Amino acid sequence: MDIDKKIIEVLSNKNYSPMTDEAIISHLDIERTQVGKFLAELDRLEQEGIIFKTKKNKYVLPSRINLVVGVLRMNRKGFGFVLPESDDKDDVYISSGEMNGAMNGDKVAVRLLYDKEGEKNREGEIIKIIKRENYEVVGTFEGGNRFGFVIPNDTKLGTDIFIPQENIKGAVTGDKVVAKIVVWPEKRRSPEGKIIEILGKEDEAGTDIAAIIRQYKLSETFPQKVRTEADNIPVEIPQEEIIKRKDYRKKSIITIDGADAKDLDDAVSVEKMSNGHYLLGVHIADVSYYVKEKGYLDKEALKRGCSVYLINKVLPMLPENLSNGVCSLNPKADRLTLSVEMEIDASGKVLSHNIFNSIINTKERMIYTEVSDILENEDEELINRYQHIYNDLLLMKELAEILNKSRDERGSIDFDFDEAYIHLNEQGIPIKVETAERRIANRIIEEFMLKANETIAEHFHWMDMPFIYRVHEEPEIEKINEFKKFIYNFGYALKGNPDTIRPKMLQEITKKIKGKREENVISTVMLRSLKKAFYSPQCLGHFGLAAEFYCHFTSPIRRYPDLMIHRIIKETIENGHLSEKRIRQLDNMVEEAARKSSEAEKNSENIEREVEDLKKAEYMSEHIGEVFTGIISGVTSFGVFVELENTIEGLVRISSIDDDYYIYNKEKYQLVGERTKRAFSLGDQVTIKVTGVNIPNHEIDFELKNPQQ
């Protein structure tokens, strides 16, 4: 057992805690040569808030002295909640007067307070800041005669940053800036900082997104060592590498992607075998050939975790000469790939598979809309243009429908949410917001990638190799019970054992609501009832896909877990047996990669959502006073959220509904008029007028049109 685990185990014993370092050493019988390592580990555990040191120099677990350790999430109104590190604990409410200098995102220790009867409740005061999160703050500068302030973009930080005259560094009012904190806040004192970068004028094109990128600690550029390593990668493929691989350059292999995509990391081929089965080939860019383990490129890719897509800008995981160049499966160019071929029968079952290094030369760079027009609309012009691959496309559609049916029969849940497609002009101003299409071509690629990911995951699970799996755990029964109550209001019920939840039970609901006006609302609440998928070294299954084995294998250009498992796959293919030392090394590597990639994915989702919300607010600021029809997508005690057909959402504040006094019914997700009994429920269609937009806060205000009718 590791020393840190031994320390925690001892302190968990009620008979020993709290203890001095000498007492712990004595109890654990630490050898003299290990004392230095023990003390260093003790210090690390204290610094990370895993254990605490009392005034009498004794060590104790936080829970033993009425402390909770977690991350502070503040509300823009000044209060906040600490999210405990232990999953089995509820959040702790922190009033604005009990912050004691903590800021949003800080890791803190909270002392639980007591109510009037002397019972502990879930309210507390922050007594220690374990780790600061916000060393740099992005915001708008407001200057005065002798000093200035930075008003943070992140309104949850709860305080402006005071900037003394000598630290203004040329910033003027209205500039978007980055301020470094030099003096941390105290109970009655704002933080003090200095300007370290001026991003541009607040109203200049691109400044808004650049500010959000910096706010999320991301970068549009790569460090010099990374760029140098990327620049030294040869474009030509050595002949000695080609002869090691299966040569598929004459095969009919194509890519199908969005029109704007430049990082093409997956290509597909389908053949009908003599026995009537299908041979599906999924050919993935062999990024691991170019990005070597522990090189500068690899370390930067692990740090980034994934590529981030921001409407008109991409923050790639790898430099462009790799992501859009030598790694991208560009048309009619020789490219190194890692392939998996699967023999699939008419029921969608994979009978056999083969994983191998390959070299391909894609015959066409197809886009979703063209393939869909060929297969859905039988567009003659496109069929003639792509006559040489037309039969391949028909076969792909045929196989995709078989795979979809097979997945449907096992209970896989298919959420079909509308996604926004935002058009920007050259100045970065949104000129149109519409829903993105999800047509047959999108579904073909989706089905093929899912099948490849499942096949690879199962193969390496049975090999018992270190690996990174994509995991989606079963939902908590409490949340499913809440979902049951919710859908009951719409006349739906979950079938089956009430104490056991299966994907099929939820899938049946998605089928029943298909095409109905409450579809999006019920799907959203269902999704919130499920756990978030994440990366893990353990194969725990994927609930949403009703899959026992699943991983991410198909996008190594833009996701680090895919790149990591490509290395493991190739090492296994090329070397067969791995030494115990190498397996231990890989165990540590996949654990770190899974953890960091899960964190990066959350950060990516947050920034992508924030940029989208910003541009939606900007778009609606040009439509104030206009009338739209929408669906009630959320009901709260302070109003109702309404989602328009183009996915834009705004708030109708309860104070603006003045035809009655409305009471919030939490159980039924309704606002009900006390006198008229008029109810506003999730899924109701309403007509609204846009009354205001707060662009910095990404807030859109609606009011009901003719609420008395």
Summary of the structure (lengths in Angstrom):
residues: 709
radius of gyration: 28.3
end to end distance: 70.1
largest distance: 84.0
contacts: 2243
relative contact order: 0.07
helix: 35%
strand: 29%
